[in-house]
Amino acid sequence: MGESDTPMCVRCGSQRDQDSDPAVLLAWSTERTTRGTRWLCPDCARAHVRGIEGKLPDEYW
C-alpha cells in the first residue's frame, strides 16, 4: 500500500483517519488473502467478531 492510499472498510466504506485517536487506529482489523489486504473498521469488526474468529466466509456475516 502506498503512502497516499487510505485504508477503507470493506463492509461500510468508512476510511481510516490517520489523525484520529491511536486506540481507534489500533482497533482496525486486517485480513491478507490472495485478493489483497482487506480492512474492517472497529464497528464492523465488533459486529462480525464471531464470524471472523470462526473463520466463516464473509458472505455469511
C-alpha angles and dihedrals in degrees: 000000000000126000093257094051113100115201113245129197111253091211105046104009098237115150127233105245111211091206096059128101112302091231090058091049090053091051093066113106127215133198122194115205137154086272091060136257117331123194131208123196118230093259094051092042090052092047093051102033094120092053091046094049091044089052091233116167108263093243087072095055 
